[in-house]
């Protein structure tokens, strides 16, 4: 089967043995679509090399169709032929963090990578059945939707609060859509790439601006009556945007850094200013397995397909280059 592999450095489309079930709890899935994440770009830049083997199978955002079930899965509400999405980690369910409802910190976590492949095998715990009318292309973006959903929860967005989103990539666009569904008024998105700004406009964002050329201070004052935004969510992953996010936040605001930043990057928080404004700082979402049921339920209202640009497996390098350059919102590899 085909699989995209990071080779430290570089990428290749390799041939690998088709995976087989190894336990009665496992599920074999034919991958339909696999999406690129911002963390994948960090990976191919070498940011995480010290944590990875010399050859690492890529991909943790995907959707597909069940082709085989382990004996312990048979009879459960999961059948061969079901369209599914699936999470990239397995949790033990018995350690302190799992029992405390914080599975993302599981002491015995098992990372399952390699979703940019024709087939994957995962534990039943990781599999979520899609609605009958769900698009497999859109469902490949459910994992970033789960991250965005957790971010919106942590930011405490409620109807009538003003919200600004920095970054018009996949997570930024989904965060903006979720904020709109949550009743954010007004809603702004700041993004330097014109095509991404246009997508945000089509998706119902009230005001879209270029943070590199527009006067965000004046725009913020105009939109919020001079008060600043109630919630500011930084999704671009650019450390410089963290300060810009602080500058447009109002008194009592929540500022959230919802991105994967380079491991060596840092931001100096102006403590006195944050104190005087009573800023609540949220430093992102590590993982979000518990968000998948809600993310699946929301797919029909988020028009996730609009965010995807489809590439064939043989064009994997083009998919990564397009994601890196910002010319697309989400590169998705079609394994059909």
C-alpha positions as CSV (number, residue, x, y, z in Angstrom):
1,X,0.0,0.0,0.0
2,X,1.0,3.7,-0.4
3,X,2.1,5.7,2.6
4,X,3.7,9.2,3.0
5,X,6.8,9.0,5.2
6,X,9.0,11.6,6.7
7,X,12.6,10.7,6.2
8,X,14.5,13.3,8.2
9,X,14.9,15.3,6.1
10,X,12.4,15.1,3.2
11,X,9.3,13.1,2.4
12,X,8.6,10.1,0.2
13,X,5.6,8.1,-1.0
14,X,6.7,4.7,0.1
15,X,5.3,1.2,-0.4
16,X,4.5,-0.6,2.9
17,X,2.8,-3.8,4.0
18,X,-0.9,-3.5,4.4
19,X,-1.6,-3.5,8.1
20,X,-3.6,-6.4,9.7
21,X,-5.6,-6.8,12.8
22,X,-3.5,-7.7,15.8
23,X,-6.1,-7.8,18.5
24,X,-9.8,-8.5,18.8
25,X,-10.4,-4.8,19.7
26,X,-9.0,-3.4,16.4
27,X,-10.6,-2.0,13.3
28,X,-9.2,-1.9,9.8
29,X,-10.1,1.2,7.8
30,X,-9.6,2.0,4.1
31,X,-8.5,5.7,4.2
32,X,-10.5,8.0,1.9
33,X,-9.0,11.4,2.6
34,X,-6.1,12.5,4.9
35,X,-5.6,16.2,5.7
36,X,-2.4,18.1,6.5
37,X,-2.0,19.8,9.9
38,X,0.2,22.7,10.8
39,X,2.1,20.4,13.1
40,X,3.0,18.3,10.0
41,X,4.8,21.3,8.6
42,X,6.8,21.7,11.9
43,X,7.7,18.0,11.6
44,X,9.1,18.2,8.0
45,X,11.1,21.3,9.0
46,X,12.8,19.1,11.6
47,X,11.3,20.9,14.7
48,X,10.5,17.5,16.3
49,X,13.4,15.4,15.0
50,X,14.6,14.6,18.5
51,X,11.4,12.8,19.2
52,X,11.0,10.8,16.0
53,X,12.6,7.7,14.4
54,X,14.5,8.0,11.1
55,X,11.4,7.1,9.1
56,X,8.1,8.3,10.5
57,X,4.7,7.7,8.8
58,X,2.8,10.9,8.4
59,X,-0.8,12.0,9.0
60,X,-3.3,12.2,12.0
61,X,-6.3,13.8,10.3
62,X,-8.4,11.4,8.2
63,X,-11.6,9.7,7.3
64,X,-12.4,6.4,5.6
65,X,-14.5,3.3,5.5
66,X,-14.4,0.2,7.8
67,X,-13.2,-2.9,6.0
68,X,-12.6,-5.4,8.8
69,X,-13.6,-5.7,12.5
70,X,-11.9,-7.6,15.4
71,X,-14.0,-10.3,17.1
72,X,-14.6,-8.1,20.2
73,X,-15.9,-5.3,18.0
74,X,-18.4,-7.4,16.1
75,X,-21.9,-6.8,17.4
76,X,-21.2,-3.3,18.6
77,X,-22.7,-0.3,16.7
78,X,-20.0,-0.4,14.1
79,X,-20.1,-2.4,10.9
80,X,-18.0,-3.1,7.8
81,X,-18.9,-0.4,5.3
82,X,-19.5,2.3,7.9
83,X,-18.0,5.7,7.0
84,X,-15.9,6.8,10.0
85,X,-13.3,9.3,11.3
86,X,-10.7,8.2,13.8
87,X,-8.5,9.7,16.5
88,X,-4.7,9.4,16.4
89,X,-4.1,8.3,20.0
90,X,-5.3,5.5,22.2
91,X,-5.8,6.0,25.9
92,X,-5.5,3.5,28.7
93,X,-8.7,4.6,30.5
94,X,-7.3,3.6,33.9
95,X,-4.5,6.0,34.8
96,X,-5.1,9.1,37.0
97,X,-5.6,11.5,34.1
98,X,-7.9,9.2,32.2
99,X,-10.0,8.6,35.3
100,X,-10.0,12.4,35.9
101,X,-11.4,13.2,32.5
102,X,-8.2,14.5,31.1
103,X,-7.3,11.7,28.6
104,X,-4.9,14.0,26.7
105,X,-2.4,13.6,29.5
106,X,-2.8,9.8,29.7
107,X,0.3,8.2,31.4
108,X,0.2,5.2,29.0
109,X,-0.8,7.0,25.8
110,X,-0.2,5.1,22.5
111,X,0.5,7.3,19.5
112,X,-0.8,5.9,16.2
113,X,0.5,7.8,13.2
114,X,0.5,7.1,9.5
115,X,-3.1,8.1,8.4
116,X,-1.6,9.3,5.1
117,X,-1.9,5.7,3.8
118,X,-4.3,3.5,1.9
119,X,-5.2,1.5,5.1
120,X,-4.8,2.0,8.9
121,X,-5.6,-0.2,11.9
122,X,-6.7,1.4,15.1
123,X,-8.4,0.5,18.4
124,X,-12.2,0.6,18.5
125,X,-11.8,3.4,21.1
126,X,-10.5,5.7,18.4
127,X,-13.2,5.2,15.8
128,X,-16.3,7.5,15.4
129,X,-19.1,6.7,13.0
130,X,-20.2,9.5,10.7
131,X,-23.7,10.6,9.9
132,X,-25.2,8.9,6.9
133,X,-25.0,12.1,4.8
134,X,-21.5,13.1,5.9
135,X,-18.8,13.9,3.3
136,X,-15.6,11.9,3.7
137,X,-13.7,14.9,2.4
138,X,-15.1,17.1,5.0
139,X,-14.8,14.5,7.7
140,X,-11.0,14.5,7.2
141,X,-11.2,17.9,8.9
142,X,-13.0,16.6,12.0
143,X,-9.7,16.4,14.0
144,X,-8.9,20.1,13.6
145,X,-12.6,20.8,14.3
146,X,-12.2,19.1,17.6
147,X,-9.2,21.3,18.4
148,X,-11.1,24.4,17.4
149,X,-14.1,23.3,19.4
150,X,-12.1,22.8,22.5
151,X,-10.4,26.2,22.0
152,X,-13.8,27.9,21.8
153,X,-14.9,26.1,25.0
154,X,-11.7,27.3,26.8
155,X,-12.1,30.8,25.6
156,X,-15.6,31.0,27.1
157,X,-17.4,32.4,24.0
158,X,-21.0,33.2,24.8
159,X,-23.7,35.0,22.7
160,X,-23.1,38.8,22.3
161,X,-19.4,38.8,23.1
162,X,-17.0,40.4,20.5
163,X,-14.4,38.0,19.1
164,X,-11.3,38.4,17.0
165,X,-9.4,35.5,15.4
166,X,-5.8,35.8,14.2
167,X,-5.1,33.5,11.2
168,X,-7.2,32.2,8.4
169,X,-5.9,28.7,8.1
170,X,-7.9,25.6,8.8
171,X,-8.2,26.0,12.6
172,X,-8.7,29.8,12.3
173,X,-11.6,29.4,9.8
174,X,-13.2,26.7,11.9
175,X,-12.8,28.7,15.1
176,X,-14.5,31.7,13.4
177,X,-17.4,29.5,12.2
178,X,-17.8,28.1,15.7
179,X,-17.7,31.6,17.2
180,X,-20.4,32.7,14.7
181,X,-22.6,29.7,15.7
182,X,-22.0,30.7,19.3
183,X,-23.4,34.2,18.8
184,X,-20.3,36.3,18.6
185,X,-21.0,39.9,17.8
186,X,-19.1,41.4,16.2
187,X,-16.7,38.8,14.8
188,X,-13.4,39.7,13.1
189,X,-10.7,37.7,11.4
190,X,-7.2,39.0,10.7
191,X,-5.2,37.3,7.9
192,X,-2.5,38.6,5.5
193,X,-3.4,36.3,2.5
194,X,-6.2,37.8,0.4
195,X,-7.7,34.4,-0.7
196,X,-8.1,33.3,2.9
197,X,-9.7,36.6,3.8
198,X,-12.2,36.1,1.0
199,X,-13.1,32.6,2.4
200,X,-13.7,34.1,5.8
201,X,-16.0,36.7,4.3
202,X,-18.0,34.0,2.5
203,X,-18.3,32.1,5.7
204,X,-20.0,35.0,7.5
205,X,-17.2,36.8,9.4
206,X,-18.3,40.4,9.9
207,X,-15.0,42.2,9.4
208,X,-11.9,40.8,7.7
209,X,-8.5,42.7,7.7
210,X,-4.9,42.3,6.9
211,X,-2.8,42.5,10.1
212,X,0.3,43.5,8.2
213,X,-1.2,46.6,6.4
214,X,-4.4,47.6,8.2
215,X,-4.6,49.7,11.4
216,X,-5.9,47.0,13.8
217,X,-6.1,49.5,16.7
218,X,-8.4,51.8,14.8
219,X,-10.4,48.9,13.4
220,X,-10.8,47.4,16.9
221,X,-11.9,50.7,18.4
222,X,-14.5,51.1,15.6
223,X,-15.9,47.6,16.0
224,X,-16.0,47.5,19.8
225,X,-16.8,51.1,20.8
226,X,-13.2,51.6,21.9
227,X,-13.3,48.8,24.5
228,X,-11.3,46.1,22.7
229,X,-12.4,42.6,21.9
230,X,-13.9,40.3,24.7
231,X,-12.2,37.2,23.2
232,X,-9.1,37.1,21.0
233,X,-7.9,33.7,19.6
234,X,-4.5,33.5,17.9
235,X,-4.4,30.5,15.5
236,X,-1.7,31.5,13.0
237,X,1.3,30.0,14.9
238,X,3.3,33.2,14.3
239,X,4.9,34.2,17.6
240,X,4.7,37.9,16.6
241,X,0.9,37.6,16.4
242,X,0.7,36.9,20.2
243,X,1.5,40.5,21.0
244,X,-0.9,41.8,18.3
245,X,-3.6,39.6,20.0
246,X,-2.9,41.2,23.3
247,X,-3.1,44.7,21.9
248,X,-6.6,44.3,20.5
249,X,-8.0,42.7,23.7
250,X,-10.2,44.7,26.0
251,X,-10.5,44.9,29.8
252,X,-11.4,41.5,31.3
253,X,-10.7,39.8,27.9
254,X,-9.6,36.2,27.3
255,X,-6.6,35.8,25.0
256,X,-6.0,32.3,23.7
257,X,-2.9,31.1,21.9
258,X,-4.4,28.2,19.9
259,X,-1.6,27.1,17.6
260,X,1.5,24.9,17.4
261,X,4.4,27.3,17.8
262,X,8.1,26.4,17.0
263,X,9.5,24.6,20.0
264,X,12.1,27.3,20.6
265,X,9.8,30.3,20.2
266,X,8.8,32.5,23.2
267,X,6.6,35.5,24.0
268,X,7.2,38.0,26.7
269,X,4.0,38.8,28.5
270,X,3.6,42.4,29.7
271,X,2.6,41.5,33.2
272,X,1.7,44.9,34.4
273,X,-0.6,45.6,31.5
274,X,-2.2,42.1,31.8
275,X,-2.8,42.8,35.5
276,X,-4.4,46.2,34.9
277,X,-6.7,44.7,32.3
278,X,-7.4,41.5,34.1
279,X,-6.5,39.4,31.0
280,X,-7.2,35.7,31.2
281,X,-4.6,33.9,29.2
282,X,-5.2,30.4,27.7
283,X,-2.3,28.7,26.2
284,X,-3.9,26.4,23.7
285,X,-5.1,22.9,23.2
286,X,-2.7,20.0,23.5
287,X,-5.1,17.2,22.4
288,X,-8.9,16.9,22.3
289,X,-10.1,13.3,22.0
290,X,-13.2,14.0,24.1
291,X,-14.4,16.6,21.5
292,X,-14.9,14.2,18.7
293,X,-18.6,13.3,19.3
294,X,-19.5,17.0,19.3
295,X,-17.2,17.7,16.3
296,X,-18.9,14.9,14.3
297,X,-22.3,16.3,15.2
298,X,-21.3,19.8,13.9
299,X,-19.9,18.8,10.6
300,X,-23.1,19.4,8.7
301,X,-23.1,23.1,9.8
302,X,-19.5,24.0,9.2
303,X,-19.1,23.4,5.4
304,X,-15.7,21.8,5.9
305,X,-15.3,20.8,2.3
306,X,-15.0,24.5,1.3
307,X,-11.7,24.6,3.3
308,X,-10.1,21.6,1.5
309,X,-7.9,21.6,-1.6
310,X,-7.6,18.0,-2.9
311,X,-4.3,16.4,-4.1
312,X,-3.6,12.9,-5.3
313,X,-1.1,10.7,-3.4
314,X,1.5,11.1,-6.1
315,X,1.3,14.9,-5.6
316,X,2.0,14.7,-1.9
317,X,5.0,17.1,-2.2
318,X,2.8,19.6,-3.9
319,X,0.2,19.3,-1.1
320,X,2.9,20.0,1.5
321,X,4.3,22.9,-0.5
322,X,0.9,24.5,-1.0
323,X,0.1,24.2,2.7
324,X,3.5,25.7,3.6
325,X,3.1,28.6,1.2
326,X,-0.3,29.5,2.5
327,X,-1.9,29.2,-1.0
328,X,-4.4,26.7,0.4
329,X,-6.3,26.5,3.7
330,X,-6.1,22.7,4.1
331,X,-4.3,20.3,1.7
332,X,-6.2,17.0,1.6
333,X,-4.8,13.9,0.0
334,X,-7.4,11.7,-1.7
335,X,-6.5,8.0,-1.4
336,X,-9.6,6.9,-3.4
